[in-house]
Amino acid sequence: MYDRKLLDKVLNKDNLNQALKQVKKNKGAPGVDGMTTDELESHLLMNKDKIIQQIRHRKYQPQPVLRVEIPKPNGGIRLLGIPTVIDRVIQQAIAQVLTPMFDKEFSEYSFGFRPRRYAEMAILQALE
């Protein structure tokens, strides 16, 4: 069983609206469905309740991730996965709830994929 209170926080209207704003701000390429961040808001206006119900009833199915190859300057390639914009909103809404809960548990010397931290900070810490 899942924690209903936690899911309520994720699916809270204000949290979802903040997630939508963040995804639109980040822009990014469309996923496998071709939907752009410009089309996102109108799609959510028409489908938000359906998506929320699918999530609540464990029926929501994320779309496949679009795999693209980005050329590297040295001649290699970097593989990149691009989720659909809808899946990015859901992921962002989850992260907005879980990050504050778990971030405080990490070491102050942990810099990877954390809010307001970046690789250069780790290098500076190592140099000290």
N, CA, C and O atoms as a GROMACS GRO file, in nm:
protein
  512
    1MET      N    1   0.084  -0.119   0.000
    1MET     CA    2   0.000   0.000   0.000
    1MET      C    3   0.089   0.125   0.000
    1MET      O    4   0.197   0.124   0.058
    2TYR      N    5   0.044   0.228  -0.063
    2TYR     CA    6   0.120   0.352  -0.068
    2TYR      C    7   0.068   0.449   0.038
    2TYR      O    8  -0.041   0.433   0.091
    3ASP      N    9   0.149   0.548   0.067
    3ASP     CA   10   0.113   0.650   0.164
    3ASP      C   11   0.021   0.752   0.096
    3ASP      O   12   0.066   0.832   0.014
    4ARG      N   13  -0.107   0.749   0.130
    4ARG     CA   14  -0.206   0.837   0.067
    4ARG      C   15  -0.172   0.984   0.092
    4ARG      O   16  -0.192   1.067   0.003
    5LYS      N   17  -0.123   1.017   0.211
    5LYS     CA   18  -0.090   1.156   0.241
    5LYS      C   19   0.023   1.206   0.152
    5LYS      O   20   0.022   1.320   0.107
    6LEU      N   21   0.119   1.119   0.127
    6LEU     CA   22   0.230   1.157   0.040
    6LEU      C   23   0.180   1.178  -0.103
    6LEU      O   24   0.218   1.275  -0.169
    7LEU      N   25   0.096   1.089  -0.150
    7LEU     CA   26   0.039   1.103  -0.284
    7LEU      C   27  -0.046   1.229  -0.293
    7LEU      O   28  -0.045   1.297  -0.395
    8ASP      N   29  -0.121   1.260  -0.187
    8ASP     CA   30  -0.200   1.383  -0.186
    8ASP      C   31  -0.112   1.506  -0.200
    8ASP      O   32  -0.150   1.602  -0.266
    9LYS      N   33   0.006   1.504  -0.138
    9LYS     CA   34   0.100   1.615  -0.151
    9LYS      C   35   0.152   1.627  -0.294
    9LYS      O   36   0.163   1.737  -0.348
   10VAL      N   37   0.183   1.513  -0.355
   10VAL     CA   38   0.232   1.514  -0.493
   10VAL      C   39   0.125   1.568  -0.587
   10VAL      O   40   0.154   1.647  -0.676
   11LEU      N   41   0.000   1.524  -0.567
   11LEU     CA   42  -0.108   1.560  -0.658
   11LEU      C   43  -0.182   1.687  -0.617
   11LEU      O   44  -0.284   1.722  -0.676
   12ASN      N   45  -0.131   1.756  -0.516
   12ASN     CA   46  -0.188   1.882  -0.472
   12ASN      C   47  -0.185   1.982  -0.588
   12ASN      O   48  -0.087   1.991  -0.661
   13LYS      N   49  -0.293   2.057  -0.602
   13LYS     CA   50  -0.306   2.152  -0.714
   13LYS      C   51  -0.188   2.250  -0.720
   13LYS      O   52  -0.132   2.272  -0.827
   14ASP      N   53  -0.150   2.306  -0.606
   14ASP     CA   54  -0.039   2.402  -0.606
   14ASP      C   55   0.093   2.336  -0.646
   14ASP      O   56   0.173   2.394  -0.719
   15ASN      N   57   0.115   2.213  -0.597
   15ASN     CA   58   0.237   2.141  -0.632
   15ASN      C   59   0.241   2.110  -0.782
   15ASN      O   60   0.345   2.127  -0.846
   16LEU      N   61   0.128   2.066  -0.837
   16LEU     CA   62   0.122   2.036  -0.981
   16LEU      C   63   0.141   2.162  -1.064
   16LEU      O   64   0.208   2.159  -1.167
   17ASN      N   65   0.082   2.273  -1.019
   17ASN     CA   66   0.100   2.399  -1.092
   17ASN      C   67   0.245   2.444  -1.090
   17ASN      O   68   0.296   2.492  -1.191
   18GLN      N   69   0.312   2.427  -0.976
   18GLN     CA   70   0.453   2.463  -0.967
   18GLN      C   71   0.537   2.372  -1.058
   18GLN      O   72   0.631   2.418  -1.124
   19ALA      N   73   0.503   2.244  -1.062
   19ALA     CA   74   0.573   2.150  -1.150
   19ALA      C   75   0.554   2.189  -1.296
   19ALA      O   76   0.649   2.186  -1.374
   20LEU      N   77   0.433   2.226  -1.333
   20LEU     CA   78   0.405   2.270  -1.470
   20LEU      C   79   0.490   2.392  -1.504
   20LEU      O   80   0.550   2.397  -1.612
   21LYS      N   81   0.494   2.490  -1.414
   21LYS     CA   82   0.575   2.610  -1.439
   21LYS      C   83   0.722   2.576  -1.458
   21LYS      O   84   0.789   2.631  -1.545
   22GLN      N   85   0.772   2.483  -1.376
   22GLN     CA   86   0.913   2.447  -1.385
   22GLN      C   87   0.944   2.377  -1.517
   22GLN      O   88   1.046   2.406  -1.580
   23VAL      N   89   0.857   2.286  -1.559
   23VAL     CA   90   0.879   2.215  -1.686
   23VAL      C   91   0.873   2.314  -1.803
   23VAL      O   92   0.955   2.306  -1.895
   24LYS      N   93   0.777   2.406  -1.799
   24LYS     CA   94   0.768   2.506  -1.906
   24LYS      C   95   0.892   2.595  -1.906
   24LYS      O   96   0.944   2.630  -2.013
   25LYS      N   97   0.940   2.633  -1.788
   25LYS     CA   98   1.060   2.717  -1.777
   25LYS      C   99   1.183   2.646  -1.834
   25LYS      O  100   1.266   2.708  -1.900
   26ASN      N  101   1.193   2.515  -1.807
   26ASN     CA  102   1.308   2.437  -1.855
   26ASN      C  103   1.302   2.412  -2.005
   26ASN      O  104   1.403   2.377  -2.067
   27LYS      N  105   1.184   2.429  -2.064
   27LYS     CA  106   1.161   2.402  -2.206
   27LYS      C  107   1.196   2.258  -2.238
   27LYS      O  108   1.136   2.166  -2.182
   28GLY      N  109   1.290   2.236  -2.324
   28GLY     CA  110   1.329   2.099  -2.358
   28GLY      C  111   1.253   2.046  -2.478
   28GLY      O  112   1.148   2.098  -2.516
   29ALA      N  113   1.308   1.944  -2.534
   29ALA     CA  114   1.253   1.882  -2.655
   29ALA      C  115   1.132   1.796  -2.622
   29ALA      O  116   1.119   1.748  -2.509
   30PRO      N  117   1.044   1.775  -2.720
   30PRO     CA  118   0.931   1.685  -2.699
   30PRO      C  119   0.978   1.540  -2.687
   30PRO      O  120   1.083   1.503  -2.738
   31GLY      N  121   0.898   1.459  -2.619
   31GLY     CA  122   0.925   1.315  -2.608
   31GLY      C  123   0.865   1.239  -2.724
   31GLY      O  124   0.842   1.296  -2.831
   32VAL      N  125   0.839   1.110  -2.705
   32VAL     CA  126   0.789   1.024  -2.813
   32VAL      C  127   0.653   1.068  -2.866
   32VAL      O  128   0.619   1.037  -2.980
   33ASP      N  129   0.573   1.139  -2.785
   33ASP     CA  130   0.441   1.182  -2.830
   33ASP      C  131   0.444   1.311  -2.911
   33ASP      O  132   0.343   1.350  -2.969
   34GLY      N  133   0.560   1.378  -2.915
   34GLY     CA  134   0.573   1.499  -2.994
   34GLY      C  135   0.518   1.625  -2.929
   34GLY      O  136   0.526   1.732  -2.989
   35MET      N  137   0.461   1.615  -2.808
   35MET     CA  138   0.402   1.732  -2.743
   35MET      C  139   0.512   1.825  -2.692
   35MET      O  140   0.606   1.782  -2.626
   36THR      N  141   0.497   1.953  -2.725
   36THR     CA  142   0.593   2.054  -2.682
   36THR      C  143   0.550   2.116  -2.549
   36THR      O  144   0.437   2.097  -2.504
   37THR      N  145   0.642   2.189  -2.487
   37THR     CA  146   0.607   2.258  -2.362
   37THR      C  147   0.503   2.366  -2.389
   37THR      O  148   0.426   2.400  -2.299
   38ASP      N  149   0.497   2.420  -2.510
   38ASP     CA  150   0.395   2.520  -2.544
   38ASP      C  151   0.255   2.460  -2.549
   38ASP      O  152   0.157   2.530  -2.521
   39GLU      N  153   0.244   2.332  -2.583
   39GLU     CA  154   0.114   2.265  -2.591
   39GLU      C  155   0.071   2.205  -2.456
   39GLU      O  156  -0.043   2.164  -2.440
   40LEU      N  157   0.163   2.202  -2.363
   40LEU     CA  158   0.143   2.131  -2.236
   40LEU      C  159   0.026   2.185  -2.154
   40LEU      O  160  -0.058   2.107  -2.109
   41GLU      N  161   0.020   2.315  -2.134
   41GLU     CA  162  -0.081   2.372  -2.045
   41GLU      C  163  -0.223   2.344  -2.095
   41GLU      O  164  -0.309   2.306  -2.016
   42SER      N  165  -0.248   2.362  -2.224
   42SER     CA  166  -0.383   2.337  -2.276
   42SER      C  167  -0.418   2.188  -2.266
   42SER      O  168  -0.533   2.153  -2.240
   43HIS      N  169  -0.319   2.102  -2.287
   43HIS     CA  170  -0.343   1.958  -2.274
   43HIS      C  171  -0.381   1.923  -2.130
   43HIS      O  172  -0.473   1.845  -2.106
   44LEU      N  173  -0.310   1.981  -2.035
   44LEU     CA  174  -0.338   1.953  -1.895
   44LEU      C  175  -0.474   2.008  -1.852
   44LEU      O  176  -0.543   1.947  -1.770
   45LEU      N  177  -0.513   2.122  -1.906
   45LEU     CA  178  -0.645   2.177  -1.873
   45LEU      C  179  -0.755   2.078  -1.910
   45LEU      O  180  -0.854   2.065  -1.837
   46MET      N  181  -0.739   2.009  -2.021
   46MET     CA  182  -0.841   1.915  -2.067
   46MET      C  183  -0.826   1.776  -2.005
   46MET      O  184  -0.924   1.703  -1.997
   47ASN      N  185  -0.706   1.737  -1.962
   47ASN     CA  186  -0.681   1.599  -1.922
   47ASN      C  187  -0.630   1.580  -1.779
   47ASN      O  188  -0.606   1.467  -1.737
   48LYS      N  189  -0.614   1.689  -1.703
   48LYS     CA  190  -0.553   1.680  -1.570
   48LYS      C  191  -0.630   1.585  -1.478
   48LYS      O  192  -0.569   1.502  -1.410
   49ASP      N  193  -0.762   1.597  -1.474
   49ASP     CA  194  -0.840   1.512  -1.384
   49ASP      C  195  -0.826   1.364  -1.418
   49ASP      O  196  -0.816   1.279  -1.329
   50LYS      N  197  -0.824   1.333  -1.546
   50LYS     CA  198  -0.807   1.195  -1.591
   50LYS      C  199  -0.670   1.140  -1.550
   50LYS      O  200  -0.659   1.028  -1.501
   51ILE      N  201  -0.568   1.222  -1.570
   51ILE     CA  202  -0.431   1.180  -1.534
   51ILE      C  203  -0.420   1.158  -1.384
   51ILE      O  204  -0.361   1.059  -1.340
   52ILE      N  205  -0.476   1.250  -1.305
   52ILE     CA  206  -0.472   1.236  -1.159
   52ILE      C  207  -0.544   1.109  -1.115
   52ILE      O  208  -0.495   1.038  -1.027
   53GLN      N  209  -0.658   1.081  -1.173
   53GLN     CA  210  -0.731   0.959  -1.137
   53GLN      C  211  -0.652   0.834  -1.176
   53GLN      O  212  -0.650   0.736  -1.101
   54GLN      N  213  -0.589   0.837  -1.291
   54GLN     CA  214  -0.506   0.723  -1.331
   54GLN      C  215  -0.393   0.701  -1.231
   54GLN      O  216  -0.362   0.587  -1.195
   55ILE      N  217  -0.331   0.808  -1.185
   55ILE     CA  218  -0.222   0.796  -1.087
   55ILE      C  219  -0.277   0.741  -0.957
   55ILE      O  220  -0.220   0.649  -0.900
   56ARG      N  221  -0.388   0.797  -0.909
   56ARG     CA  222  -0.447   0.752  -0.781
   56ARG      C  223  -0.485   0.604  -0.785
   56ARG      O  224  -0.472   0.534  -0.684
   57HIS      N  225  -0.533   0.557  -0.899
   57HIS     CA  226  -0.577   0.418  -0.911
   57HIS      C  227  -0.469   0.326  -0.967
   57HIS      O  228  -0.496   0.212  -1.005
   58ARG      N  229  -0.345   0.377  -0.972
   58ARG     CA  230  -0.230   0.301  -1.018
   58ARG      C  231  -0.247   0.249  -1.161
   58ARG      O  232  -0.202   0.139  -1.194
   59LYS      N  233  -0.311   0.328  -1.243
   59LYS     CA  234  -0.334   0.292  -1.383
   59LYS      C  235  -0.250   0.376  -1.479
   59LYS      O  236  -0.248   0.349  -1.599
   60TYR      N  237  -0.182   0.478  -1.427
   60TYR     CA  238  -0.104   0.565  -1.513
   60TYR      C  239   0.016   0.489  -1.568
   60TYR      O  240   0.088   0.422  -1.494
   61GLN      N  241   0.038   0.500  -1.698
   61GLN     CA  242   0.151   0.437  -1.763
   61GLN      C  243   0.238   0.544  -1.827
   61GLN      O  244   0.197   0.607  -1.924
   62PRO      N  245   0.358   0.566  -1.774
   62PRO     CA  246   0.447   0.662  -1.839
   62PRO      C  247   0.477   0.616  -1.982
   62PRO      O  248   0.478   0.497  -2.013
   63GLN      N  249   0.500   0.714  -2.068
   63GLN     CA  250   0.532   0.683  -2.206
   63GLN      C  251   0.678   0.640  -2.216
   63GLN      O  252   0.758   0.672  -2.129
   64PRO      N  253   0.713   0.567  -2.322
   64PRO     CA  254   0.854   0.534  -2.342
   64PRO      C  255   0.938   0.662  -2.353
   64PRO      O  256   0.887   0.767  -2.391
   65VAL      N  257   1.063   0.650  -2.318
   65VAL     CA  258   1.155   0.763  -2.326
   65VAL      C  259   1.216   0.767  -2.466
   65VAL      O  260   1.261   0.665  -2.518
   66LEU      N  261   1.216   0.885  -2.525
   66LEU     CA  262   1.277   0.902  -2.657
   66LEU      C  263   1.428   0.902  -2.641
   66LEU      O  264   1.483   0.983  -2.566
   67ARG      N  265   1.496   0.811  -2.709
   67ARG     CA  266   1.641   0.800  -2.700
   67ARG      C  267   1.703   0.876  -2.815
   67ARG      O  268   1.673   0.849  -2.932
   68VAL      N  269   1.790   0.971  -2.784
   68VAL     CA  270   1.860   1.047  -2.888
   68VAL      C  271   2.009   1.040  -2.863
   68VAL      O  272   2.055   1.022  -2.750
   69GLU      N  273   2.084   1.056  -2.970
   69GLU     CA  274   2.230   1.057  -2.961
   69GLU      C  275   2.279   1.199  -2.982
   69GLU      O  276   2.245   1.263  -3.081
   70ILE      N  277   2.359   1.246  -2.889
   70ILE     CA  278   2.417   1.380  -2.896
   70ILE      C  279   2.566   1.363  -2.928
   70ILE      O  280   2.638   1.296  -2.853
   71PRO      N  281   2.613   1.422  -3.038
   71PRO     CA  282   2.756   1.410  -3.070
   71PRO      C  283   2.842   1.484  -2.968
   71PRO      O  284   2.809   1.594  -2.924
   72LYS      N  285   2.953   1.421  -2.930
   72LYS     CA  286   3.049   1.483  -2.840
   72LYS      C  287   3.159   1.549  -2.922
   72LYS      O  288   3.184   1.508  -3.036
   73PRO      N  289   3.223   1.651  -2.866
   73PRO     CA  290   3.331   1.718  -2.940
   73PRO      C  291   3.445   1.623  -2.978
   73PRO      O  292   3.512   1.644  -3.080
   74ASN      N  293   3.468   1.519  -2.898
   74ASN     CA  294   3.578   1.427  -2.925
   74ASN      C  295   3.541   1.319  -3.027
   74ASN      O  296   3.621   1.229  -3.054
   75GLY      N  297   3.422   1.327  -3.083
   75GLY     CA  298   3.381   1.230  -3.184
   75GLY      C  299   3.290   1.121  -3.133
   75GLY      O  300   3.230   1.050  -3.213
   76GLY      N  301   3.279   1.104  -3.002
   76GLY     CA  302   3.189   1.004  -2.946
   76GLY      C  303   3.045   1.053  -2.945
   76GLY      O  304   3.014   1.160  -2.999
   77ILE      N  305   2.961   0.976  -2.884
   77ILE     CA  306   2.821   1.017  -2.870
   77ILE      C  307   2.778   1.004  -2.724
   77ILE      O  308   2.829   0.921  -2.649
   78ARG      N  309   2.685   1.088  -2.688
   78ARG     CA  310   2.624   1.082  -2.555
   78ARG      C  311   2.479   1.045  -2.574
   78ARG      O  312   2.408   1.110  -2.651
   79LEU      N  313   2.434   0.940  -2.506
   79LEU     CA  314   2.294   0.899  -2.516
   79LEU      C  315   2.211   0.983  -2.419
   79LEU      O  316   2.250   1.004  -2.304
   80LEU      N  317   2.098   1.030  -2.468
   80LEU     CA  318   2.010   1.112  -2.387
   80LEU      C  319   1.869   1.056  -2.397
   80LEU      O  320   1.823   1.023  -2.506
   81GLY      N  321   1.801   1.046  -2.284
   81GLY     CA  322   1.663   1.002  -2.282
   81GLY      C  323   1.572   1.120  -2.256
   81GLY      O  324   1.592   1.194  -2.160
   82ILE      N  325   1.471   1.138  -2.340
   82ILE     CA  326   1.379   1.251  -2.326
   82ILE      C  327   1.239   1.199  -2.294
   82ILE      O  328   1.172   1.142  -2.381
   83PRO      N  329   1.195   1.218  -2.169
   83PRO     CA  330   1.058   1.179  -2.135
   83PRO      C  331   0.958   1.275  -2.200
   83PRO      O  332   0.996   1.384  -2.242
   84THR      N  333   0.832   1.235  -2.207
   84THR     CA  334   0.729   1.326  -2.257
   84THR      C  335   0.713   1.441  -2.157
   84THR      O  336   0.751   1.428  -2.040
   85VAL      N  337   0.657   1.551  -2.203
   85VAL     CA  338   0.640   1.666  -2.113
   85VAL      C  339   0.543   1.633  -2.000
   85VAL      O  340   0.559   1.684  -1.889
   86ILE      N  341   0.443   1.550  -2.026
   86ILE     CA  342   0.350   1.509  -1.919
   86ILE      C  343   0.425   1.431  -1.812
   86ILE      O  344   0.408   1.456  -1.693
   87ASP      N  345   0.507   1.336  -1.855
   87ASP     CA  346   0.585   1.258  -1.758
   87ASP      C  347   0.683   1.347  -1.682
   87ASP      O  348   0.710   1.323  -1.564
   88ARG      N  349   0.736   1.450  -1.749
   88ARG     CA  350   0.828   1.542  -1.679
   88ARG      C  351   0.754   1.621  -1.572
   88ARG      O  352   0.810   1.647  -1.465
   89VAL      N  353   0.629   1.660  -1.597
   89VAL     CA  354   0.550   1.731  -1.495
   89VAL      C  355   0.529   1.640  -1.375
   89VAL      O  356   0.546   1.683  -1.261
   90ILE      N  357   0.494   1.515  -1.399
   90ILE     CA  358   0.471   1.421  -1.289
   90ILE      C  359   0.601   1.396  -1.213
   90ILE      O  360   0.600   1.395  -1.090
   91GLN      N  361   0.710   1.377  -1.283
   91GLN     CA  362   0.840   1.357  -1.217
   91GLN      C  363   0.878   1.479  -1.134
   91GLN      O  364   0.927   1.465  -1.022
   92GLN      N  365   0.854   1.597  -1.188
   92GLN     CA  366   0.887   1.721  -1.116
   92GLN      C  367   0.801   1.734  -0.990
   92GLN      O  368   0.850   1.773  -0.885
   93ALA      N  369   0.672   1.701  -1.002
   93ALA     CA  370   0.581   1.709  -0.886
   93ALA      C  371   0.628   1.614  -0.775
   93ALA      O  372   0.623   1.649  -0.657
   94ILE      N  373   0.672   1.496  -0.813
   94ILE     CA  374   0.723   1.399  -0.715
   94ILE      C  375   0.851   1.451  -0.651
   94ILE      O  376   0.867   1.445  -0.529
   95ALA      N  377   0.942   1.502  -0.733
   95ALA     CA  378   1.069   1.553  -0.682
   95ALA      C  379   1.048   1.670  -0.585
   95ALA      O  380   1.119   1.681  -0.485
   96GLN      N  381   0.952   1.755  -0.614
   96GLN     CA  382   0.925   1.871  -0.528
   96GLN      C  383   0.879   1.829  -0.389
   96GLN      O  384   0.901   1.901  -0.292
   97VAL      N  385   0.816   1.714  -0.380
   97VAL     CA  386   0.770   1.665  -0.249
   97VAL      C  387   0.880   1.584  -0.180
   97VAL      O  388   0.904   1.600  -0.061
   98LEU      N  389   0.946   1.497  -0.255
   98LEU     CA  390   1.043   1.406  -0.194
   98LEU      C  391   1.178   1.471  -0.163
   98LEU      O  392   1.241   1.437  -0.062
   99THR      N  393   1.224   1.563  -0.246
   99THR     CA  394   1.356   1.622  -0.227
   99THR      C  395   1.371   1.688  -0.090
   99THR      O  396   1.470   1.661  -0.021
  100PRO      N  397   1.277   1.772  -0.047
  100PRO     CA  398   1.294   1.832   0.086
  100PRO      C  399   1.292   1.729   0.200
  100PRO      O  400   1.353   1.750   0.304
  101MET      N  401   1.224   1.619   0.178
  101MET     CA  402   1.216   1.516   0.281
  101MET      C  403   1.348   1.441   0.296
  101MET      O  404   1.390   1.410   0.408
  102PHE      N  405   1.414   1.413   0.184
  102PHE     CA  406   1.531   1.327   0.188
  102PHE      C  407   1.664   1.401   0.177
  102PHE      O  408   1.768   1.348   0.217
  103ASP      N  409   1.662   1.523   0.124
  103ASP     CA  410   1.788   1.596   0.105
  103ASP      C  411   1.862   1.617   0.236
  103ASP      O  412   1.985   1.612   0.240
  104LYS      N  413   1.789   1.641   0.343
  104LYS     CA  414   1.854   1.666   0.472
  104LYS      C  415   1.926   1.542   0.526
  104LYS      O  416   2.008   1.554   0.618
  105GLU      N  417   1.897   1.425   0.471
  105GLU     CA  418   1.961   1.302   0.514
  105GLU      C  419   2.098   1.280   0.449
  105GLU      O  420   2.178   1.198   0.496
  106PHE      N  421   2.125   1.354   0.341
  106PHE     CA  422   2.250   1.337   0.269
  106PHE      C  423   2.364   1.408   0.342
  106PHE      O  424   2.342   1.503   0.417
  107SER      N  425   2.482   1.360   0.319
  107SER     CA  426   2.602   1.423   0.374
  107SER      C  427   2.617   1.564   0.316
  107SER      O  428   2.582   1.588   0.201
  108GLU      N  429   2.669   1.655   0.397
  108GLU     CA  430   2.694   1.790   0.347
  108GLU      C  431   2.800   1.789   0.238
  108GLU      O  432   2.817   1.887   0.166
  109TYR      N  433   2.873   1.679   0.226
  109TYR     CA  434   2.978   1.666   0.125
  109TYR      C  435   2.930   1.596  -0.002
  109TYR      O  436   3.010   1.566  -0.091
  110SER      N  437   2.802   1.570  -0.011
  110SER     CA  438   2.743   1.507  -0.128
  110SER      C  439   2.691   1.617  -0.222
  110SER      O  440   2.611   1.700  -0.182
  111PHE      N  441   2.737   1.616  -0.346
  111PHE     CA  442   2.705   1.725  -0.438
  111PHE      C  443   2.626   1.682  -0.561
  111PHE      O  444   2.569   1.767  -0.629
  112GLY      N  445   2.621   1.553  -0.591
  112GLY     CA  446   2.559   1.507  -0.715
  112GLY      C  447   2.408   1.515  -0.715
  112GLY      O  448   2.343   1.464  -0.624
  113PHE      N  449   2.351   1.579  -0.816
  113PHE     CA  450   2.207   1.585  -0.841
  113PHE      C  451   2.129   1.637  -0.720
  113PHE      O  452   2.023   1.585  -0.686
  114ARG      N  453   2.183   1.741  -0.657
  114ARG     CA  454   2.115   1.798  -0.541
  114ARG      C  455   2.086   1.945  -0.566
  114ARG      O  456   2.159   2.013  -0.638
  115PRO      N  457   1.977   1.994  -0.505
  115PRO     CA  458   1.942   2.135  -0.527
  115PRO      C  459   2.052   2.229  -0.478
  115PRO      O  460   2.114   2.206  -0.374
  116ARG      N  461   2.074   2.333  -0.555
  116ARG     CA  462   2.170   2.438  -0.522
  116ARG      C  463   2.312   2.385  -0.500
  116ARG      O  464   2.390   2.446  -0.426
  117ARG      N  465   2.345   2.273  -0.563
  117ARG     CA  466   2.481   2.218  -0.556
  117ARG      C  467   2.522   2.177  -0.698
  117ARG      O  468   2.438   2.143  -0.782
  118TYR      N  469   2.652   2.182  -0.721
  118TYR     CA  470   2.700   2.150  -0.855
  118TYR      C  471   2.841   2.094  -0.846
  118TYR      O  472   2.905   2.102  -0.740
  119ALA      N  473   2.890   2.040  -0.955
  119ALA     CA  474   3.018   1.968  -0.956
  119ALA      C  475   3.133   2.057  -0.911
  119ALA      O  476   3.223   2.010  -0.840
  120GLU      N  477   3.133   2.183  -0.951
  120GLU     CA  478   3.242   2.273  -0.913
  120GLU      C  479   3.254   2.286  -0.760
  120GLU      O  480   3.364   2.303  -0.707
  121MET      N  481   3.141   2.278  -0.690
  121MET     CA  482   3.143   2.285  -0.543
  121MET      C  483   3.218   2.165  -0.485
  121MET      O  484   3.290   2.177  -0.387
  122ALA      N  485   3.200   2.049  -0.547
  122ALA     CA  486   3.270   1.929  -0.502
  122ALA      C  487   3.421   1.945  -0.523
  122ALA      O  488   3.501   1.906  -0.437
  123ILE      N  489   3.459   2.004  -0.635
  123ILE     CA  490   3.602   2.025  -0.662
  123ILE      C  491   3.660   2.123  -0.560
  123ILE      O  492   3.769   2.101  -0.507
  124LEU      N  493   3.588   2.231  -0.534
  124LEU     CA  494   3.635   2.328  -0.434
  124LEU      C  495   3.649   2.264  -0.296
  124LEU      O  496   3.745   2.291  -0.223
  125GLN      N  497   3.554   2.178  -0.260
  125GLN     CA  498   3.557   2.109  -0.133
  125GLN      C  499   3.681   2.018  -0.126
  125GLN      O  500   3.749   2.012  -0.023
  126ALA      N  501   3.708   1.948  -0.234
  126ALA     CA  502   3.825   1.858  -0.238
  126ALA      C  503   3.956   1.937  -0.227
  126ALA      O  504   4.051   1.891  -0.164
  127LEU      N  505   3.960   2.054  -0.287
  127LEU     CA  506   4.080   2.137  -0.281
  127LEU      C  507   4.106   2.192  -0.142
  127LEU      O  508   4.220   2.218  -0.105
  128GLU      N  509   3.999   2.212  -0.064
  128GLU     CA  510   4.016   2.260   0.073
  128GLU      C  511   4.075   2.152   0.158
  128GLU      O  512   4.097   2.172   0.278
   0.00000   0.00000   0.00000
